[in-house]
Amino acid sequence: MAARIAVRLQPRAKREEVVGVRGDAVVIRVTAPPVDGKANAALCAFVAKRAGVAKSAVEVVSGHSARDKVVEVQGVEADALRAALTAGA
């Protein structure tokens, strides 16, 4: 079981947070710069923490060098993943 979710990433933010939803994408801010994959790694760690899975279960499957990305999370259903990310946003 794996879920994919569209993400709009905003690197170099003051704090890591979910801002809300824009279209189909969840807007997420991370503090890491978009250099050498650091922002993608921070995004994966953030999503893993919110979804309650290991960091190794989260992978950016498209949009590696773009702000609009598709993230795949193993072991979580799509509805549960979206709810975990958008809770409190």
C-alpha positions as CSV (number, residue, x, y, z in Angstrom):
1,M,0.0,0.0,0.0
2,A,1.4,3.4,-1.0
3,A,-0.1,6.8,-1.4
4,R,0.9,9.7,-3.6
5,I,0.3,13.3,-2.9
6,A,1.0,16.5,-4.8
7,V,3.1,19.0,-2.9
8,R,4.0,22.6,-3.5
9,L,7.3,23.1,-1.7
10,Q,8.5,26.5,-0.3
11,P,12.2,26.1,0.7
12,R,14.1,28.6,3.0
13,A,11.1,29.3,5.2
14,K,11.4,30.5,8.8
15,R,9.8,27.2,10.1
16,E,8.6,23.9,8.8
17,E,4.9,23.8,8.4
18,V,1.9,23.0,6.2
19,V,0.4,26.2,5.0
20,G,-2.7,24.8,3.4
21,V,-4.0,23.5,0.1
22,R,-3.6,25.2,-3.3
23,G,-5.6,23.3,-6.0
24,D,-4.8,19.6,-5.5
25,A,-1.4,20.3,-3.9
26,V,-0.6,20.5,-0.2
27,V,1.6,23.6,0.4
28,I,4.6,22.8,2.7
29,R,7.3,25.1,3.9
30,V,10.8,23.8,4.9
31,T,13.8,25.6,6.4
32,A,16.3,23.9,4.1
33,P,17.7,25.6,1.0
34,P,17.0,24.1,-2.4
35,V,20.6,23.0,-2.9
36,D,22.0,19.5,-3.3
37,G,18.6,17.9,-2.5
38,K,18.5,19.4,1.0
39,A,15.0,20.7,0.6
40,N,13.7,17.4,-0.8
41,A,15.3,15.5,2.2
42,A,13.7,18.0,4.6
43,L,10.4,17.5,2.9
44,C,10.6,13.7,3.1
45,A,11.5,14.0,6.8
46,F,8.6,16.4,7.5
47,V,6.1,14.2,5.6
48,A,7.3,11.0,7.4
49,K,7.0,12.7,10.8
50,R,3.4,13.9,10.1
51,A,2.4,10.6,8.5
52,G,3.9,8.5,11.3
53,V,6.2,6.4,9.1
54,A,9.9,6.0,8.7
55,K,11.9,8.5,6.6
56,S,12.8,5.7,4.2
57,A,9.1,5.1,3.4
58,V,8.9,8.6,1.8
59,E,10.2,9.4,-1.6
60,V,9.9,12.3,-4.1
61,V,8.9,10.5,-7.3
62,S,8.6,13.6,-9.6
63,G,9.6,17.2,-9.5
64,H,13.0,16.7,-7.9
65,S,14.2,20.2,-9.0
66,A,10.9,21.9,-9.1
67,R,8.6,23.4,-6.5
68,D,5.7,21.2,-7.6
69,K,6.4,17.6,-6.6
70,V,4.7,14.3,-6.2
71,V,5.6,12.5,-3.0
72,E,5.0,8.7,-2.4
73,V,4.5,7.4,1.1
74,Q,4.6,3.6,1.7
75,G,2.3,2.1,4.3
76,V,-0.3,4.8,4.3
77,E,-3.6,5.2,2.5
78,A,-4.1,8.4,0.4
79,D,-7.0,9.8,2.5
80,A,-5.1,9.2,5.8
81,L,-2.0,10.9,4.4
82,R,-3.9,14.0,3.2
83,A,-5.7,14.1,6.6
84,A,-2.3,13.8,8.5
85,L,-0.7,16.6,6.5
86,T,-3.6,19.0,6.5
87,A,-4.7,18.6,10.1
88,G,-4.4,22.0,11.7
89,A,-3.4,23.8,8.5
